[in-house]
Amino acid sequence: LFVSIHVNAAPPMTASGAETYFLSSEATDNAARAAAAFENKVIALEPGPRGGARDVLRSILWDLAQSDFQQESSRLAEVLQTNLDRALRLPSRGVKQAPFYVLGGAAMPAGLVEIGFITNPQEEAQLRDEGYRDRIARALAAGLAAYKRNYEQRLGVVVRR
């Protein structure tokens, strides 16, 4: 599994809540599309040549491989978001899909978690609190454990305890 943890930002200082994304070439909505576009600007900072037929072919093959993980990534995002909603009691912004570059690099089920808004003064204060960050970490760990249990049940894996 791959989980990328972020702190969100938005022009209205009242924006609040946690949200979780999984990879898709189509964004859930305009806000998800804009968030991915903003985050993906980092690609331009990376060294190396871009473009050409070889890169196009590599991109197509990678997209095919990613589609295998999309359903599992959706399940992962749902369970992570559910655990954050319970633990943080923030407004839930839900699970969304968008073409985040960081998720496209993972050859496994993957999710991107936005744990709150640094641009919201109340959430910024919470994020500065060690106890609050511990609640976030515990919620994510519980979500990962729940995902693992569900995955093993779907596969029929018998786990000895």
N, C-alpha and C positions, 0 to 999 in steps of 0.2 A: 504494500500500500504506500501511497505517497500523499502526504497532507502538507499543504503550504499554508502557514498561518500569517495573516495580515491584519493591520489596523486600517480601517476605512477612513476616507476623507471626502467631504462634499461642501460645496459653497454654502448651502444654508446651514447655519450653526445648529439648527434644530434637528437635523438628520440624526437618527439614532437606530440602534438595534444591531443584531448580528444576522449575517446571511452566509450561506454556503453555496459554492459553485461547483459544477462538474463540467468537463470539457464537451463542447459541441461547436460545430462550425456555425450554427445558428444561435444567436442570443435569444434569451427569453423575452427581453423587451429592450427599449432604447437605453434605459439606465444600465442594464447589464452590458450592452454593446459598448457604451461609452466607458464603463469601468474597465473592460478588457482592452479597449483601444488605448486608454491612458496607461495601464500597467504594461502593455506590450511595447511601449516606446523604448523600453530598455534594450530591445533587440538592436536598435541602431547603434548602441554603444559597444556592442560586441565586435571583436576583430574578425576578419576573414571575408573572403569573396562571397557574393550573393548572386543568385540568378543562374540562368543557363538550363539546358535540357536535363542535365544530370540532377540538378536540384528539384526540378519539377517532378521527375520520375520518383525521386526519393520522397518528396512530399506526398505524392499520390499513394505510394506504398505505405507510408507512415499513417496516413488517414485511414486506410483500410484496416491496419492493425489497431488503431485507436477505437474503431467502431466495435471491436470485440470487447473492449473494456467499458463502453459507455453505460450499459445497464448496471454493471457492478459499481461504477463510479456514482451513478444515481442513487443506488442503495446506500453507499457509504455516506454521501452527502446528506441524505435524509436522516440517517441515524445520528450523525454528528450534529446536525441542526436541532433535532429533537432534544438531545442531551444539553446543548447550549441553552435552548429555550427554557428548560426546566431549571437549570442551575443559575442562570443569570437574571432571569425575570425581566429581560429587556424586551422591547417590541420585536417580534419575530419578523424579519424581512424575508424569511423562507429560503427555499432551495431554488437556485436558478442555474441556467446553463449559458455559457459564453465561451468564445475562443481564446482563452487565456494561454499565452505562450508557455508559461511555466508548467501548465498541466499537459500540454502537448508533448513535452519532453519525457513524460513518464510512461514506460511500457508496462503499465499495471493500473488497477483501479486508483483513481486520484481525485482529490478534492481540494478546493481553496476556501479557507474559512476566513471571513472578515469578522473579527471579534468585537467590533464597536467602532465608534467614530472619534478620532482624535480631534476633529474640528468641533465636536460637541463638548462644551465645558464640563458638563456633569459626567459624561463618559470618560473624558480625559482624566478627571480626578479619580474615577474608579480604577482606570487602567494603571494609575500610579501606585495604587494600593496593592501590597504584596499578597494579602489575603484574597483579594478579588482575582488577581492573576492565578493564584493557586486554585480557585474555584473553576476558572477557565480550563486550566490544565487537567484537573480532575474530570471535568465534564467531557473533554476531548478523549481522555484515556478511557472513560466509561463507554463512550461512543465507539471507540475502536474495539473494545472488548465485546460489546454487543454485536457489532458488525461481524467479528470473528465467529462468535457463537452462531449467528444466523447463517453465515457462509458454510460453516461446517455442517449444520443441520440440512441445508439445501443439498450438500454433496453426500450426505449420509455418512460422514466421518464419525467414527466412534472415538471419543476422547476419554482416556483413563485419567482418573483423578486420585 
